[in-house]
Amino acid sequence: MSNTTTTILVIISAAVVFLYTLPYFSDVQDVAERKERIQSVLENIDELEGLITDKREEYQEFSDQFSILKRAIPAERNDPLSLMTLNRIAEENNIEIDSGINITEGSERESAGRAAYHSKNIGIRFLASYDEFIGFLEDIERSVKIFDVVGIDFSRGDVGGEYEFSVELRTYWLDQ
């Protein structure tokens, strides 16, 4: 009887331990599955952070290029800025624009039924040597602001070695 009782008590103890620990064991399995899901989410977060960093760098590069584009073709008409740019370029080439400035309206370019951009013509007159004039044109070409040379006229000036230049430039701005 003692073997039978011992066996029964061992079986009952094993059953009690098994039945008592079974819910905890399933909780441990749930925690392990949750840990795997959290680990997967953390890996996805790391991947997304890398993508966000890449996109921020691309945005910054695009933003830098866009700011240059905004200077090249501004969103509004700004005659003083255009004249200041031309004056700065002229001064860098030892040219004084004092013989006259004439601003005339250009044209509109339509896109999808509305004006996409506007233009204006700026006529300037000045005295300069040929080399100064070529330097002036080269600097206009390298300028961030877009200027198209639409006309050049020149004649011999009164001062030796200088010519009287008349230059007509076209500049643009966007329609907002």
Backbone as JSON Lines, residues from 0, in Angstrom:
{"i":0,"aa":"M","n":[0.79,-1.17,0.0],"ca":[0.0,0.0,0.0],"c":[0.85,1.25,0.0]}
{"i":1,"aa":"S","n":[1.92,1.11,0.57],"ca":[2.75,2.28,0.63],"c":[3.3,2.66,-0.74]}
{"i":2,"aa":"N","n":[3.61,1.67,-1.59],"ca":[4.07,1.97,-2.95],"c":[2.94,2.57,-3.78]}
{"i":3,"aa":"T","n":[1.79,2.04,-3.6],"ca":[0.65,2.56,-4.35],"c":[0.34,3.97,-3.88]}
{"i":4,"aa":"T","n":[0.36,4.21,-2.62],"ca":[0.09,5.53,-2.09],"c":[1.18,6.49,-2.55]}
{"i":5,"aa":"T","n":[2.37,6.05,-2.51],"ca":[3.46,6.91,-2.94],"c":[3.32,7.23,-4.42]}
{"i":6,"aa":"T","n":[2.99,6.25,-5.2],"ca":[2.82,6.46,-6.64],"c":[1.67,7.42,-6.88]}
{"i":7,"aa":"I","n":[0.59,7.2,-6.16],"ca":[-0.57,8.07,-6.36],"c":[-0.22,9.49,-5.92]}
{"i":8,"aa":"L","n":[0.46,9.62,-4.79],"ca":[0.84,10.95,-4.33],"c":[1.81,11.62,-5.31]}
{"i":9,"aa":"V","n":[2.72,10.88,-5.89],"ca":[3.64,11.44,-6.88],"c":[2.86,11.87,-8.11]}
{"i":10,"aa":"I","n":[1.91,11.05,-8.55],"ca":[1.1,11.4,-9.73],"c":[0.26,12.64,-9.42]}
{"i":11,"aa":"I","n":[-0.35,12.67,-8.22],"ca":[-1.17,13.83,-7.85],"c":[-0.29,15.07,-7.76]}
{"i":12,"aa":"S","n":[0.91,14.92,-7.15],"ca":[1.81,16.07,-7.05],"c":[2.23,16.55,-8.43]}
{"i":13,"aa":"A","n":[2.54,15.61,-9.32],"ca":[2.94,15.99,-10.68],"c":[1.79,16.67,-11.39]}
{"i":14,"aa":"A","n":[0.59,16.16,-11.19],"ca":[-0.59,16.76,-11.83],"c":[-0.83,18.16,-11.28]}
{"i":15,"aa":"V","n":[-0.7,18.31,-9.95],"ca":[-0.91,19.63,-9.35],"c":[0.15,20.6,-9.85]}
{"i":16,"aa":"V","n":[1.41,20.16,-9.87],"ca":[2.48,21.04,-10.36],"c":[2.23,21.37,-11.82]}
{"i":17,"aa":"F","n":[1.89,20.36,-12.63],"ca":[1.65,20.59,-14.05],"c":[0.47,21.54,-14.24]}
{"i":18,"aa":"L","n":[-0.64,21.29,-13.55],"ca":[-1.83,22.13,-13.69],"c":[-1.58,23.53,-13.12]}
{"i":19,"aa":"Y","n":[-0.77,23.63,-12.1],"ca":[-0.48,24.92,-11.49],"c":[0.49,25.73,-12.36]}
{"i":20,"aa":"T","n":[1.46,25.09,-12.99],"ca":[2.46,25.82,-13.8],"c":[2.05,25.98,-15.25]}
{"i":21,"aa":"L","n":[1.07,25.22,-15.71],"ca":[0.65,25.31,-17.11],"c":[0.23,26.74,-17.5]}
{"i":22,"aa":"P","n":[-0.59,27.44,-16.72],"ca":[-0.93,28.82,-17.1],"c":[0.3,29.73,-17.15]}
{"i":23,"aa":"Y","n":[1.23,29.53,-16.22],"ca":[2.44,30.35,-16.23],"c":[3.3,30.02,-17.44]}
{"i":24,"aa":"F","n":[3.32,28.76,-17.82],"ca":[4.1,28.35,-18.98],"c":[3.53,28.99,-20.25]}
{"i":25,"aa":"S","n":[2.19,29.02,-20.38],"ca":[1.6,29.66,-21.56],"c":[1.86,31.16,-21.52]}
{"i":26,"aa":"D","n":[1.88,31.77,-20.32],"ca":[2.23,33.19,-20.2],"c":[3.66,33.43,-20.66]}
{"i":27,"aa":"V","n":[4.55,32.51,-20.31],"ca":[5.95,32.63,-20.74],"c":[6.03,32.55,-22.26]}
{"i":28,"aa":"Q","n":[5.25,31.66,-22.86],"ca":[5.23,31.58,-24.33],"c":[4.68,32.87,-24.93]}
{"i":29,"aa":"D","n":[3.63,33.44,-24.34],"ca":[3.08,34.71,-24.82],"c":[4.12,35.82,-24.71]}
{"i":30,"aa":"V","n":[4.85,35.84,-23.6],"ca":[5.88,36.85,-23.4],"c":[6.99,36.67,-24.44]}
{"i":31,"aa":"A","n":[7.36,35.44,-24.74],"ca":[8.4,35.18,-25.75],"c":[7.93,35.65,-27.13]}
{"i":32,"aa":"E","n":[6.67,35.37,-27.47],"ca":[6.12,35.82,-28.76],"c":[6.08,37.35,-28.81]}
{"i":33,"aa":"R","n":[5.65,37.96,-27.69],"ca":[5.6,39.42,-27.62],"c":[7.01,40.01,-27.78]}
{"i":34,"aa":"K","n":[7.99,39.36,-27.14],"ca":[9.38,39.82,-27.26],"c":[9.83,39.78,-28.71]}
{"i":35,"aa":"E","n":[9.49,38.7,-29.43],"ca":[9.86,38.6,-30.85],"c":[9.2,39.7,-31.67]}
{"i":36,"aa":"R","n":[7.91,39.97,-31.4],"ca":[7.21,41.05,-32.12],"c":[7.84,42.4,-31.82]}
{"i":37,"aa":"I","n":[8.17,42.64,-30.55],"ca":[8.8,43.91,-30.17],"c":[10.16,44.04,-30.83]}
{"i":38,"aa":"Q","n":[10.91,42.95,-30.87],"ca":[12.22,42.96,-31.53],"c":[12.06,43.28,-33.01]}
{"i":39,"aa":"S","n":[11.04,42.71,-33.64],"ca":[10.78,42.99,-35.06],"c":[10.4,44.46,-35.25]}
{"i":40,"aa":"V","n":[9.56,45.0,-34.35],"ca":[9.17,46.41,-34.44],"c":[10.4,47.3,-34.25]}
{"i":41,"aa":"L","n":[11.28,46.97,-33.32],"ca":[12.48,47.76,-33.1],"c":[13.39,47.75,-34.33]}
{"i":42,"aa":"E","n":[13.49,46.6,-34.98],"ca":[14.28,46.53,-36.22],"c":[13.65,47.41,-37.29]}
{"i":43,"aa":"N","n":[12.31,47.37,-37.39],"ca":[11.62,48.23,-38.37],"c":[11.83,49.71,-38.04]}
{"i":44,"aa":"I","n":[11.82,50.03,-36.75],"ca":[12.04,51.43,-36.34],"c":[13.44,51.87,-36.75]}
{"i":45,"aa":"D","n":[14.44,50.99,-36.53],"ca":[15.81,51.33,-36.93],"c":[15.89,51.55,-38.43]}
{"i":46,"aa":"E","n":[15.21,50.7,-39.18],"ca":[15.2,50.84,-40.64],"c":[14.52,52.15,-41.05]}
{"i":47,"aa":"L","n":[13.39,52.45,-40.39],"ca":[12.68,53.69,-40.7],"c":[13.5,54.92,-40.32]}
{"i":48,"aa":"E","n":[14.21,54.86,-39.23],"ca":[15.06,55.99,-38.84],"c":[16.14,56.23,-39.89]}
{"i":49,"aa":"G","n":[16.68,55.15,-40.44],"ca":[17.66,55.29,-41.53],"c":[17.02,55.93,-42.75]}
{"i":50,"aa":"L","n":[15.8,55.5,-43.1],"ca":[15.1,56.1,-44.24],"c":[14.79,57.57,-43.98]}
{"i":51,"aa":"I","n":[14.37,57.88,-42.76],"ca":[14.06,59.28,-42.42],"c":[15.31,60.14,-42.55]}
{"i":52,"aa":"T","n":[16.43,59.64,-42.08],"ca":[17.68,60.38,-42.18],"c":[18.03,60.62,-43.65]}
{"i":53,"aa":"D","n":[17.9,59.58,-44.47],"ca":[18.17,59.72,-45.9],"c":[17.25,60.76,-46.54]}
{"i":54,"aa":"K","n":[15.97,60.71,-46.2],"ca":[14.99,61.65,-46.77],"c":[15.27,63.07,-46.3]}
{"i":55,"aa":"R","n":[15.69,63.23,-45.05],"ca":[16.03,64.57,-44.57],"c":[17.21,65.14,-45.36]}
{"i":56,"aa":"E","n":[18.2,64.29,-45.62],"ca":[19.36,64.75,-46.39],"c":[18.93,65.12,-47.81]}
{"i":57,"aa":"E","n":[18.06,64.29,-48.43],"ca":[17.56,64.61,-49.76],"c":[16.77,65.91,-49.74]}
{"i":58,"aa":"Y","n":[15.93,66.09,-48.71],"ca":[15.14,67.31,-48.59],"c":[16.04,68.52,-48.45]}
{"i":59,"aa":"Q","n":[17.09,68.4,-47.64],"ca":[18.0,69.52,-47.45],"c":[18.68,69.88,-48.76]}
{"i":60,"aa":"E","n":[19.09,68.87,-49.52],"ca":[19.72,69.12,-50.81],"c":[18.73,69.79,-51.75]}
{"i":61,"aa":"F","n":[17.49,69.28,-51.76],"ca":[16.45,69.87,-52.59],"c":[16.15,71.3,-52.15]}
{"i":62,"aa":"S","n":[16.1,71.52,-50.83],"ca":[15.83,72.84,-50.3],"c":[16.91,73.83,-50.71]}
{"i":63,"aa":"D","n":[18.18,73.39,-50.66],"ca":[19.28,74.26,-51.09],"c":[19.14,74.62,-52.56]}
{"i":64,"aa":"Q","n":[18.81,73.62,-53.38],"ca":[18.65,73.87,-54.81],"c":[17.45,74.77,-55.07]}
{"i":65,"aa":"F","n":[16.38,74.59,-54.29],"ca":[15.19,75.4,-54.46],"c":[15.47,76.86,-54.09]}
{"i":66,"aa":"S","n":[16.28,77.08,-53.06],"ca":[16.59,78.47,-52.69],"c":[17.4,79.15,-53.8]}
{"i":67,"aa":"I","n":[18.28,78.41,-54.46],"ca":[19.01,78.97,-55.6],"c":[18.04,79.28,-56.72]}
{"i":68,"aa":"L","n":[17.09,78.37,-56.96],"ca":[16.09,78.6,-58.01],"c":[15.23,79.81,-57.69]}
{"i":69,"aa":"K","n":[14.89,80.0,-56.41],"ca":[14.09,81.17,-56.04],"c":[14.85,82.47,-56.28]}
{"i":70,"aa":"R","n":[16.18,82.44,-56.14],"ca":[16.96,83.63,-56.46],"c":[17.06,83.82,-57.96]}
{"i":71,"aa":"A","n":[17.13,82.72,-58.71],"ca":[17.26,82.81,-60.16],"c":[15.97,83.33,-60.79]}
{"i":72,"aa":"I","n":[14.85,82.78,-60.36],"ca":[13.54,83.21,-60.87],"c":[12.67,83.48,-59.65]}
{"i":73,"aa":"P","n":[12.62,84.73,-59.19],"ca":[11.87,85.03,-57.97],"c":[10.37,84.86,-58.17]}
{"i":74,"aa":"A","n":[9.66,84.8,-57.05],"ca":[8.21,84.59,-57.08],"c":[7.44,85.88,-57.28]}
{"i":75,"aa":"E","n":[8.12,86.99,-57.31],"ca":[7.43,88.27,-57.51],"c":[8.37,89.23,-58.24]}
{"i":76,"aa":"R","n":[7.76,90.22,-58.84],"ca":[8.55,91.22,-59.55],"c":[9.33,92.04,-58.52]}
{"i":77,"aa":"N","n":[10.62,92.19,-58.78],"ca":[11.46,92.93,-57.84],"c":[12.49,93.72,-58.63]}
{"i":78,"aa":"D","n":[12.05,94.85,-59.19],"ca":[12.94,95.7,-60.0],"c":[14.15,96.19,-59.22]}
{"i":79,"aa":"P","n":[13.98,96.65,-57.98],"ca":[15.18,97.13,-57.26],"c":[16.25,96.04,-57.11]}
{"i":80,"aa":"L","n":[15.84,94.81,-56.84],"ca":[16.81,93.73,-56.7],"c":[17.52,93.45,-58.02]}
{"i":81,"aa":"S","n":[16.77,93.48,-59.13],"ca":[17.38,93.28,-60.44],"c":[18.39,94.38,-60.74]}
{"i":82,"aa":"L","n":[18.01,95.62,-60.44],"ca":[18.91,96.74,-60.69],"c":[20.13,96.7,-59.78]}
{"i":83,"aa":"M","n":[19.94,96.29,-58.53],"ca":[21.07,96.17,-57.62],"c":[22.03,95.08,-58.1]}
{"i":84,"aa":"T","n":[21.49,93.97,-58.6],"ca":[22.34,92.9,-59.13],"c":[23.14,93.39,-60.32]}
{"i":85,"aa":"L","n":[22.47,94.09,-61.24],"ca":[23.17,94.64,-62.41],"c":[24.22,95.66,-61.99]}
{"i":86,"aa":"N","n":[23.87,96.5,-61.04],"ca":[24.82,97.52,-60.58],"c":[26.04,96.88,-59.92]}
{"i":87,"aa":"R","n":[25.82,95.85,-59.12],"ca":[26.94,95.15,-58.47],"c":[27.86,94.53,-59.52]}
{"i":88,"aa":"I","n":[27.26,93.88,-60.53],"ca":[28.06,93.28,-61.6],"c":[28.84,94.35,-62.34]}
{"i":89,"aa":"A","n":[28.18,95.47,-62.6],"ca":[28.86,96.57,-63.31],"c":[30.02,97.11,-62.47]}
{"i":90,"aa":"E","n":[29.79,97.33,-61.19],"ca":[30.85,97.86,-60.33],"c":[32.04,96.9,-60.26]}
{"i":91,"aa":"E","n":[31.79,95.6,-60.26],"ca":[32.88,94.63,-60.24],"c":[33.74,94.71,-61.49]}
{"i":92,"aa":"N","n":[33.18,95.28,-62.55],"ca":[33.91,95.42,-63.81],"c":[34.28,96.87,-64.1]}
{"i":93,"aa":"N","n":[34.29,97.72,-63.07],"ca":[34.66,99.14,-63.19],"c":[33.76,99.9,-64.16]}
{"i":94,"aa":"I","n":[32.49,99.6,-64.13],"ca":[31.51,100.26,-65.01],"c":[30.52,101.0,-64.13]}
{"i":95,"aa":"E","n":[30.22,102.24,-64.54],"ca":[29.17,103.0,-63.86],"c":[27.97,103.1,-64.78]}
{"i":96,"aa":"I","n":[26.84,102.6,-64.28],"ca":[25.6,102.69,-65.05],"c":[24.92,103.99,-64.64]}
{"i":97,"aa":"D","n":[25.24,105.06,-65.37],"ca":[24.62,106.33,-65.04],"c":[24.05,107.01,-66.26]}
{"i":98,"aa":"S","n":[24.23,106.39,-67.42],"ca":[23.75,107.0,-68.65],"c":[22.28,106.76,-68.89]}
{"i":99,"aa":"G","n":[21.68,105.87,-68.13],"ca":[20.24,105.66,-68.3],"c":[19.83,104.22,-68.07]}
{"i":100,"aa":"I","n":[18.69,104.1,-67.45],"ca":[18.09,102.78,-67.22],"c":[16.65,102.88,-67.69]}
{"i":101,"aa":"N","n":[16.24,101.9,-68.46],"ca":[14.88,101.9,-68.99],"c":[14.29,100.51,-68.75]}
{"i":102,"aa":"I","n":[13.17,100.46,-68.02],"ca":[12.51,99.18,-67.75],"c":[11.19,99.15,-68.5]}
{"i":103,"aa":"T","n":[11.01,98.11,-69.31],"ca":[9.76,97.95,-70.06],"c":[9.19,96.57,-69.78]}
{"i":104,"aa":"E","n":[7.89,96.48,-69.9],"ca":[7.22,95.2,-69.67],"c":[7.57,94.24,-70.8]}
{"i":105,"aa":"G","n":[7.74,93.0,-70.43],"ca":[8.02,91.96,-71.41],"c":[6.74,91.23,-71.75]}
{"i":106,"aa":"S","n":[6.77,89.92,-71.59],"ca":[5.6,89.12,-71.96],"c":[5.26,88.15,-70.84]}
{"i":107,"aa":"E","n":[4.13,87.47,-71.04],"ca":[3.69,86.42,-70.13],"c":[3.77,85.1,-70.88]}
{"i":108,"aa":"R","n":[4.17,84.08,-70.2],"ca":[4.18,82.73,-70.79],"c":[3.05,81.97,-70.11]}
{"i":109,"aa":"E","n":[2.1,81.48,-70.9],"ca":[0.96,80.8,-70.31],"c":[1.23,79.31,-70.17]}
{"i":110,"aa":"S","n":[0.69,78.76,-69.11],"ca":[0.79,77.33,-68.85],"c":[-0.52,76.89,-68.22]}
{"i":111,"aa":"A","n":[-1.19,75.96,-68.84],"ca":[-2.46,75.42,-68.34],"c":[-3.48,76.53,-68.07]}
{"i":112,"aa":"G","n":[-3.56,77.48,-68.98],"ca":[-4.58,78.52,-68.89],"c":[-4.24,79.67,-67.97]}
{"i":113,"aa":"R","n":[-3.09,79.68,-67.36],"ca":[-2.71,80.81,-66.5],"c":[-1.25,81.17,-66.8]}
{"i":114,"aa":"A","n":[-0.89,82.38,-66.45],"ca":[0.48,82.83,-66.72],"c":[1.45,82.06,-65.83]}
{"i":115,"aa":"A","n":[2.43,81.43,-66.44],"ca":[3.42,80.66,-65.68],"c":[4.54,81.58,-65.2]}
{"i":116,"aa":"Y","n":[4.96,82.5,-66.05],"ca":[5.98,83.45,-65.63],"c":[5.82,84.74,-66.43]}
{"i":117,"aa":"H","n":[6.41,85.79,-65.93],"ca":[6.4,87.1,-66.57],"c":[7.84,87.49,-66.85]}
{"i":118,"aa":"S","n":[7.99,88.42,-67.77],"ca":[9.34,88.93,-68.03],"c":[9.27,90.45,-68.16]}
{"i":119,"aa":"K","n":[10.43,91.05,-68.01],"ca":[10.55,92.5,-68.23],"c":[11.89,92.73,-68.87]}
{"i":120,"aa":"N","n":[11.98,93.78,-69.63],"ca":[13.23,94.16,-70.27],"c":[13.83,95.34,-69.52]}
{"i":121,"aa":"I","n":[15.13,95.26,-69.33],"ca":[15.87,96.33,-68.67],"c":[16.92,96.82,-69.65]}
{"i":122,"aa":"G","n":[16.81,98.08,-70.05],"ca":[17.8,98.68,-70.93],"c":[18.75,99.53,-70.12]}
{"i":123,"aa":"I","n":[20.05,99.33,-70.31],"ca":[21.04,100.12,-69.59],"c":[22.05,100.67,-70.59]}
{"i":124,"aa":"R","n":[22.59,101.84,-70.25],"ca":[23.62,102.49,-71.08],"c":[24.8,102.84,-70.19]}
{"i":125,"aa":"F","n":[26.0,102.67,-70.72],"ca":[27.2,102.97,-69.95],"c":[28.4,103.09,-70.85]}
{"i":126,"aa":"L","n":[29.45,103.73,-70.33],"ca":[30.74,103.84,-71.0],"c":[31.68,102.79,-70.4]}
{"i":127,"aa":"A","n":[32.41,102.08,-71.27],"ca":[33.34,101.07,-70.78],"c":[34.3,100.69,-71.9]}
{"i":128,"aa":"S","n":[35.42,100.11,-71.48],"ca":[36.33,99.55,-72.49],"c":[35.75,98.22,-72.96]}
{"i":129,"aa":"Y","n":[36.28,97.72,-74.03],"ca":[35.79,96.46,-74.57],"c":[36.01,95.33,-73.55]}
{"i":130,"aa":"D","n":[37.16,95.29,-72.91],"ca":[37.45,94.24,-71.93],"c":[36.51,94.31,-70.73]}
{"i":131,"aa":"E","n":[36.21,95.52,-70.27],"ca":[35.27,95.67,-69.16],"c":[33.88,95.19,-69.57]}
{"i":132,"aa":"F","n":[33.51,95.5,-70.81],"ca":[32.2,95.07,-71.31],"c":[32.13,93.54,-71.38]}
{"i":133,"aa":"I","n":[33.17,92.89,-71.87],"ca":[33.18,91.43,-71.96],"c":[33.11,90.83,-70.56]}
{"i":134,"aa":"G","n":[33.85,91.4,-69.6],"ca":[33.78,90.95,-68.21],"c":[32.38,91.1,-67.64]}
{"i":135,"aa":"F","n":[31.71,92.21,-67.97],"ca":[30.33,92.46,-67.55],"c":[29.41,91.36,-68.08]}
{"i":136,"aa":"L","n":[29.52,91.05,-69.36],"ca":[28.67,90.01,-69.95],"c":[28.95,88.63,-69.35]}
{"i":137,"aa":"E","n":[30.22,88.33,-69.1],"ca":[30.57,87.04,-68.49],"c":[30.0,86.92,-67.09]}
{"i":138,"aa":"D","n":[30.04,88.02,-66.32],"ca":[29.49,87.99,-64.97],"c":[27.97,87.89,-64.99]}
{"i":139,"aa":"I","n":[27.33,88.48,-65.97],"ca":[25.87,88.33,-66.11],"c":[25.55,86.87,-66.4]}
{"i":140,"aa":"E","n":[26.36,86.25,-67.22],"ca":[26.15,84.85,-67.57],"c":[26.3,83.95,-66.33]}
{"i":141,"aa":"R","n":[27.22,84.27,-65.43],"ca":[27.46,83.47,-64.22],"c":[26.54,83.85,-63.06]}
{"i":142,"aa":"S","n":[25.79,84.91,-63.21],"ca":[24.93,85.39,-62.14],"c":[23.86,84.35,-61.8]}
{"i":143,"aa":"V","n":[23.51,84.27,-60.5],"ca":[22.44,83.37,-60.09],"c":[21.12,83.83,-60.67]}
{"i":144,"aa":"K","n":[20.88,85.12,-60.69],"ca":[19.66,85.66,-61.28],"c":[19.76,85.52,-62.79]}
{"i":145,"aa":"I","n":[18.67,85.1,-63.39],"ca":[18.67,84.85,-64.84],"c":[18.44,86.15,-65.59]}
{"i":146,"aa":"F","n":[19.39,86.47,-66.44],"ca":[19.28,87.6,-67.36],"c":[19.56,87.06,-68.75]}
{"i":147,"aa":"D","n":[18.67,87.36,-69.69],"ca":[18.92,87.06,-71.1],"c":[19.31,88.36,-71.79]}
{"i":148,"aa":"V","n":[20.4,88.33,-72.54],"ca":[20.79,89.51,-73.32],"c":[19.98,89.46,-74.61]}
{"i":149,"aa":"V","n":[19.13,90.47,-74.81],"ca":[18.28,90.48,-76.0],"c":[18.71,91.53,-77.02]}
{"i":150,"aa":"G","n":[19.63,92.39,-76.62],"ca":[20.1,93.39,-77.57],"c":[21.35,94.1,-77.08]}
{"i":151,"aa":"I","n":[22.26,94.35,-78.01],"ca":[23.49,95.1,-77.71],"c":[23.7,96.1,-78.83]}
{"i":152,"aa":"D","n":[24.01,97.32,-78.43],"ca":[24.34,98.36,-79.4],"c":[25.52,99.13,-78.81]}
{"i":153,"aa":"F","n":[26.44,99.54,-79.64],"ca":[27.58,100.31,-79.13],"c":[28.07,101.28,-80.18]}
{"i":154,"aa":"S","n":[28.72,102.29,-79.67],"ca":[29.33,103.29,-80.55],"c":[30.59,103.8,-79.86]}
{"i":155,"aa":"R","n":[31.44,104.43,-80.63],"ca":[32.69,104.97,-80.1],"c":[32.36,106.1,-79.15]}
{"i":156,"aa":"G","n":[32.93,106.05,-77.96],"ca":[32.69,107.09,-76.96],"c":[33.63,108.26,-77.16]}
{"i":157,"aa":"D","n":[33.38,109.33,-76.39],"ca":[34.21,110.53,-76.46],"c":[35.58,110.31,-75.81]}
{"i":158,"aa":"V","n":[35.61,109.49,-74.78],"ca":[36.85,109.25,-74.04],"c":[37.64,108.17,-74.77]}
{"i":159,"aa":"G","n":[38.94,108.35,-74.87],"ca":[39.78,107.42,-75.62],"c":[39.7,106.0,-75.1]}
{"i":160,"aa":"G","n":[39.52,105.04,-75.99],"ca":[39.5,103.63,-75.64],"c":[38.2,103.13,-75.04]}
{"i":161,"aa":"E","n":[37.23,104.0,-74.86],"ca":[35.96,103.56,-74.29],"c":[34.87,103.66,-75.34]}
{"i":162,"aa":"Y","n":[33.9,102.8,-75.18],"ca":[32.74,102.76,-76.07],"c":[31.5,103.05,-75.25]}
{"i":163,"aa":"E","n":[30.5,103.54,-75.93],"ca":[29.2,103.73,-75.27],"c":[28.36,102.51,-75.63]}
{"i":164,"aa":"F","n":[28.03,101.71,-74.61],"ca":[27.27,100.48,-74.81],"c":[25.83,100.69,-74.38]}
{"i":165,"aa":"S","n":[24.95,100.11,-75.14],"ca":[23.54,100.05,-74.78],"c":[23.17,98.57,-74.8]}
{"i":166,"aa":"V","n":[22.75,98.07,-73.64],"ca":[22.45,96.64,-73.5],"c":[21.01,96.49,-73.04]}
{"i":167,"aa":"E","n":[20.29,95.6,-73.71],"ca":[18.93,95.29,-73.28],"c":[18.91,93.86,-72.75]}
{"i":168,"aa":"L","n":[18.47,93.73,-71.51],"ca":[18.43,92.44,-70.83],"c":[16.98,92.09,-70.51]}
{"i":169,"aa":"R","n":[16.7,90.8,-70.46],"ca":[15.36,90.35,-70.04],"c":[15.54,89.52,-68.78]}
{"i":170,"aa":"T","n":[14.68,89.77,-67.8],"ca":[14.67,88.98,-66.59],"c":[13.26,88.5,-66.32]}
{"i":171,"aa":"Y","n":[13.12,87.54,-65.43],"ca":[11.86,86.81,-65.27],"c":[11.44,86.73,-63.81]}
{"i":172,"aa":"W","n":[10.14,86.53,-63.6],"ca":[9.63,86.19,-62.28],"c":[8.4,85.31,-62.46]}
{"i":173,"aa":"L","n":[8.14,84.49,-61.47],"ca":[7.04,83.53,-61.54],"c":[5.72,84.18,-61.18]}
{"i":174,"aa":"D","n":[4.67,83.57,-61.69],"ca":[3.33,84.02,-61.33],"c":[2.86,83.19,-60.15]}
{"i":175,"aa":"Q","n":[2.48,83.85,-59.09],"ca":[2.04,83.12,-57.9],"c":[0.54,83.1,-57.79]}
